Amino acid sequence: MSSINVEKFLTQKDITYLIKNIFATEKTPLYIMNSDGKVIHGEYQKELIEKYPVELFDKIFAWVVGDSRALVVSQLLSFLIKQELEKKSLAKELLERYEEIDLFDELSTQITNSLNLNQIAQLVLERISTIIECNIGVFLLLEPQTGQLQPLYQFGNISSFEFPITLGEGIISEIIKRGKGEIINNLCDSLICPTNDKPISSLICVPLKNKEEVIAAIAVASQARINYTTEDLKVLNIFAVQAAIAIEKALLYEQSLNAAKCAQQQAKELQQTLDKLQQTQAQLVHSEKMSSLGQMVAGIAHEINNPVNFIKGNIGYGFNYAQDLIDLVSLYQKNYPQPIAEIEDKIEDINFNFIKEDFIQLFNSMKVGVNRIKDIVRSLGIFSHLDKAEIKPVDIHEGIDGTLLILRHRLDGNEKRKSIEIVKEYGEIPLVSCYAGQLNQVFMNIISNAIDALQEKGNLILIRTQMIGNNWVNISIIDNGPGIAEDIQKKLYDPFFTTKEVGKGTGLGMAISYQIIVEKHGGLIKCLSELGKGTEFCIQIPIEPNPENLSKNLEI
């Protein structure tokens, strides 16, 4: 108690109050004067000559003047002043402790509620700087992989420290390595401040621990000549405990976020793998179907081709024979104008004059029909392309014409549907090296979809081909149908997506078309459509396949 500043706790008013209470109860003649001889209580009495000191910790506050009984009053007053001093000192200490607890409780709430490491570090250092005298501060976080401490937040002239700090190198790292907070006053260490004009005078460093493992550290310092005390270290330790809890929680939160992000990424990758497997499976099924269809079409075409070739090869002879027979009969009519009655009846029964004229026309019609069958067989052969596994130069126009020929029955009108007009605007394009059979699948898918759309509205399909630059061919398939909504256009190439009724579409046609054009040929396919204004599919492929085309597709 001897180190207590009395005036800090007891005012003149407090002392006056104590004296008044004594005067109210004590009837002994006396008065009190201060150390300067001025009467401060009671009235001066000349006959009173005995005086006794009122003192505390060997310091005289006043004199009690009276007779011998004034001694008791001085002693009582000294005791009361000491008692009041102790009471007020204790009250102030309790208040400070309460404020300190309240401060740390508020700070603890703020720190532990934060999940941001930098925010925690800033909050802790800012509060420390208001309690502990310092002009330099740094909050360090340990990187377990490197064993180095990096600053999360700092203030003041941080050039006094060299970052990153490696454990075992320098005073700060040594304190952290020992795992216990320390005070260093009158510091003069070139390892900390080798070139600074104002070196650090005093330093407090406290490590932050989680399960006895150091995870961070707080260091504050002053360039002014001050001596840090154990009270300062105690305060810093309290901050360190709260900060360690907050950092542990923030690190766990960050780890949970990373784990969640990793799980989401893995789930996304698994979903992509599943989608790819489903797409691959669907494409294999589709490819197998197309392969079987191609083999069947090729087989049918081959079987039809033999009798058609026989008919085509002999129809000329039949035509000549018929012409010779008609000429022979004409000669008989000319040279024997009056045939017997039986012949005349036969001529009339069979309508010979009509047969003579129609027989030749019949052979001409048969010739046209055979040529038509021959064209169909040829188109089937072009469409099936059993050699489709091989890239070879082909005539794009032949592939389109073959596809149209196969779809001819869907283009012609009947009592249930209107006819669809096909307009061809073929440009001058060279042979294109491609997978011909697969390209024909694309034409089939897009034209079939256009025919389906035209059942609702429209009656025209325009097919246009042209060169783009020197190395690319563009094929546009345009209809004047109802168009495609923008949200549907975004899903056109998704596997299994279809707008058709159940059982009328697999949702694979456009997905496989995209793969054939983009992935197999290094080309580009794009849908341009607006509701009520029709649809255009633009297909661009290189004339000669080139791996660089995959990254140099032309923009439409």
ChimeraX attribute file (.defattr): number of C-alpha atoms within 10 A of each C-alpha:
attribute: neighborCount
match mode: 1-to-1
recipient: residues
	/A:1	9
	/A:2	8
	/A:3	6
	/A:4	12
	/A:5	11
	/A:6	18
	/A:7	9
	/A:8	10
	/A:9	17
	/A:10	17
	/A:11	12
	/A:12	8
	/A:13	9
	/A:14	13
	/A:15	16
	/A:16	12
	/A:17	12
	/A:18	15
	/A:19	21
	/A:20	13
	/A:21	11
	/A:22	14
	/A:23	17
	/A:24	8
	/A:25	8
	/A:26	12
	/A:27	8
	/A:28	13
	/A:29	15
	/A:30	23
	/A:31	20
	/A:32	25
	/A:33	20
	/A:34	16
	/A:35	13
	/A:36	9
	/A:37	10
	/A:38	12
	/A:39	17
	/A:40	15
	/A:41	16
	/A:42	15
	/A:43	12
	/A:44	16
	/A:45	12
	/A:46	7
	/A:47	8
	/A:48	15
	/A:49	11
	/A:50	15
	/A:51	20
	/A:52	21
	/A:53	23
	/A:54	24
	/A:55	18
	/A:56	16
	/A:57	12
	/A:58	8
	/A:59	10
	/A:60	14
	/A:61	16
	/A:62	23
	/A:63	25
	/A:64	25
	/A:65	26
	/A:66	23
	/A:67	16
	/A:68	14
	/A:69	15
	/A:70	24
	/A:71	19
	/A:72	12
	/A:73	23
	/A:74	22
	/A:75	16
	/A:76	15
	/A:77	23
	/A:78	21
	/A:79	15
	/A:80	16
	/A:81	22
	/A:82	17
	/A:83	12
	/A:84	17
	/A:85	24
	/A:86	17
	/A:87	13
	/A:88	15
	/A:89	19
	/A:90	13
	/A:91	13
	/A:92	13
	/A:93	12
	/A:94	12
	/A:95	12
	/A:96	12
	/A:97	12
	/A:98	12
	/A:99	12
	/A:100	13
	/A:101	12
	/A:102	12
	/A:103	13
	/A:104	17
	/A:105	13
	/A:106	11
	/A:107	18
	/A:108	19
	/A:109	13
	/A:110	15
	/A:111	25
	/A:112	19
	/A:113	13
	/A:114	16
	/A:115	18
	/A:116	17
	/A:117	20
	/A:118	15
	/A:119	13
	/A:120	24
	/A:121	23
	/A:122	18
	/A:123	16
	/A:124	22
	/A:125	22
	/A:126	14
	/A:127	14
	/A:128	19
	/A:129	15
	/A:130	9
	/A:131	11
	/A:132	17
	/A:133	16
	/A:134	21
	/A:135	16
	/A:136	22
	/A:137	24
	/A:138	23
	/A:139	24
	/A:140	24
	/A:141	24
	/A:142	21
	/A:143	13
	/A:144	10
	/A:145	6
	/A:146	9
	/A:147	13
	/A:148	17
	/A:149	22
	/A:150	19
	/A:151	19
	/A:152	17
	/A:153	21
	/A:154	19
	/A:155	16
	/A:156	14
	/A:157	14
	/A:158	15
	/A:159	13
	/A:160	21
	/A:161	17
	/A:162	14
	/A:163	13
	/A:164	13
	/A:165	19
	/A:166	19
	/A:167	18
	/A:168	15
	/A:169	11
	/A:170	16
	/A:171	15
	/A:172	24
	/A:173	19
	/A:174	14
	/A:175	20
	/A:176	25
	/A:177	15
	/A:178	12
	/A:179	17
	/A:180	15
	/A:181	20
	/A:182	18
	/A:183	19
	/A:184	16
	/A:185	18
	/A:186	15
	/A:187	17
	/A:188	14
	/A:189	13
	/A:190	13
	/A:191	14
	/A:192	18
	/A:193	17
	/A:194	14
	/A:195	11
	/A:196	12
	/A:197	8
	/A:198	12
	/A:199	18
	/A:200	25
	/A:201	18
	/A:202	21
	/A:203	23
	/A:204	24
	/A:205	26
	/A:206	26
	/A:207	29
	/A:208	28
	/A:209	21
	/A:210	13
	/A:211	6
	/A:212	8
	/A:213	10
	/A:214	19
	/A:215	20
	/A:216	24
	/A:217	27
	/A:218	29
	/A:219	21
	/A:220	25
	/A:221	26
	/A:222	24
	/A:223	18
	/A:224	15
	/A:225	12
	/A:226	15
	/A:227	16
	/A:228	20
	/A:229	12
	/A:230	12
	/A:231	10
	/A:232	17
	/A:233	18
	/A:234	13
	/A:235	15
	/A:236	24
	/A:237	19
	/A:238	14
	/A:239	22
	/A:240	21
	/A:241	17
	/A:242	21
	/A:243	26
	/A:244	22
	/A:245	17
	/A:246	24
	/A:247	27
	/A:248	17
	/A:249	18
	/A:250	19
	/A:251	15
	/A:252	13
	/A:253	14
	/A:254	15
	/A:255	12
	/A:256	12
	/A:257	12
	/A:258	12
	/A:259	12
	/A:260	12
	/A:261	12
	/A:262	12
	/A:263	12
	/A:264	12
	/A:265	12
	/A:266	12
	/A:267	12
	/A:268	12
	/A:269	12
	/A:270	12
	/A:271	12
	/A:272	12
	/A:273	12
	/A:274	12
	/A:275	14
	/A:276	13
	/A:277	12
	/A:278	14
	/A:279	18
	/A:280	14
	/A:281	12
	/A:282	19
	/A:283	18
	/A:284	12
	/A:285	12
	/A:286	16
	/A:287	14
	/A:288	12
	/A:289	12
	/A:290	17
	/A:291	17
	/A:292	13
	/A:293	13
	/A:294	21
	/A:295	16
	/A:296	13
	/A:297	20
	/A:298	21
	/A:299	15
	/A:300	14
	/A:301	20
	/A:302	16
	/A:303	12
	/A:304	15
	/A:305	18
	/A:306	11
	/A:307	11
	/A:308	18
	/A:309	15
	/A:310	10
	/A:311	15
	/A:312	20
	/A:313	12
	/A:314	12
	/A:315	17
	/A:316	14
	/A:317	11
	/A:318	14
	/A:319	18
	/A:320	14
	/A:321	12
	/A:322	16
	/A:323	14
	/A:324	12
	/A:325	12
	/A:326	18
	/A:327	13
	/A:328	12
	/A:329	12
	/A:330	13
	/A:331	12
	/A:332	13
	/A:333	12
	/A:334	10
	/A:335	9
	/A:336	10
	/A:337	9
	/A:338	11
	/A:339	11
	/A:340	9
	/A:341	9
	/A:342	8
	/A:343	11
	/A:344	11
	/A:345	12
	/A:346	11
	/A:347	12
	/A:348	10
	/A:349	9
	/A:350	10
	/A:351	11
	/A:352	13
	/A:353	10
	/A:354	9
	/A:355	13
	/A:356	17
	/A:357	11
	/A:358	12
	/A:359	15
	/A:360	17
	/A:361	13
	/A:362	13
	/A:363	17
	/A:364	15
	/A:365	12
	/A:366	16
	/A:367	17
	/A:368	13
	/A:369	14
	/A:370	18
	/A:371	15
	/A:372	12
	/A:373	18
	/A:374	18
	/A:375	14
	/A:376	18
	/A:377	23
	/A:378	18
	/A:379	22
	/A:380	23
	/A:381	21
	/A:382	23
	/A:383	27
	/A:384	27
	/A:385	21
	/A:386	16
	/A:387	11
	/A:388	17
	/A:389	12
	/A:390	13
	/A:391	16
	/A:392	14
	/A:393	15
	/A:394	16
	/A:395	15
	/A:396	22
	/A:397	16
	/A:398	15
	/A:399	22
	/A:400	22
	/A:401	17
	/A:402	25
	/A:403	23
	/A:404	19
	/A:405	16
	/A:406	16
	/A:407	15
	/A:408	11
	/A:409	10
	/A:410	17
	/A:411	21
	/A:412	12
	/A:413	12
	/A:414	9
	/A:415	6
	/A:416	7
	/A:417	13
	/A:418	15
	/A:419	19
	/A:420	18
	/A:421	15
	/A:422	14
	/A:423	12
	/A:424	15
	/A:425	12
	/A:426	13
	/A:427	14
	/A:428	9
	/A:429	17
	/A:430	15
	/A:431	14
	/A:432	21
	/A:433	19
	/A:434	25
	/A:435	21
	/A:436	25
	/A:437	23
	/A:438	22
	/A:439	21
	/A:440	22
	/A:441	20
	/A:442	22
	/A:443	21
	/A:444	22
	/A:445	17
	/A:446	18
	/A:447	22
	/A:448	18
	/A:449	14
	/A:450	26
	/A:451	21
	/A:452	14
	/A:453	20
	/A:454	23
	/A:455	16
	/A:456	11
	/A:457	15
	/A:458	21
	/A:459	19
	/A:460	20
	/A:461	24
	/A:462	15
	/A:463	19
	/A:464	16
	/A:465	21
	/A:466	17
	/A:467	17
	/A:468	14
	/A:469	8
	/A:470	8
	/A:471	13
	/A:472	18
	/A:473	23
	/A:474	20
	/A:475	22
	/A:476	19
	/A:477	20
	/A:478	23
	/A:479	27
	/A:480	19
	/A:481	25
	/A:482	20
	/A:483	20
	/A:484	20
	/A:485	12
	/A:486	12
	/A:487	8
	/A:488	12
	/A:489	14
	/A:490	10
	/A:491	14
	/A:492	21
	/A:493	20
	/A:494	17
	/A:495	21
	/A:496	17
	/A:497	17
	/A:498	19
	/A:499	11
	/A:500	12
	/A:501	8
	/A:502	8
	/A:503	6
	/A:504	9
	/A:505	13
	/A:506	17
	/A:507	18
	/A:508	21
	/A:509	25
	/A:510	23
	/A:511	19
	/A:512	25
	/A:513	23
	/A:514	22
	/A:515	18
	/A:516	20
	/A:517	21
	/A:518	19
	/A:519	13
	/A:520	16
	/A:521	25
	/A:522	21
	/A:523	25
	/A:524	24
	/A:525	23
	/A:526	16
	/A:527	18
	/A:528	15
	/A:529	20
	/A:530	16
	/A:531	12
	/A:532	14
	/A:533	14
	/A:534	22
	/A:535	22
	/A:536	23
	/A:537	19
	/A:538	18
	/A:539	22
	/A:540	27
	/A:541	25
	/A:542	23
	/A:543	19
	/A:544	16
	/A:545	18
	/A:546	11
	/A:547	9
	/A:548	9
	/A:549	17
	/A:550	15
	/A:551	9
	/A:552	12
	/A:553	17
	/A:554	14
	/A:555	8
	/A:556	12
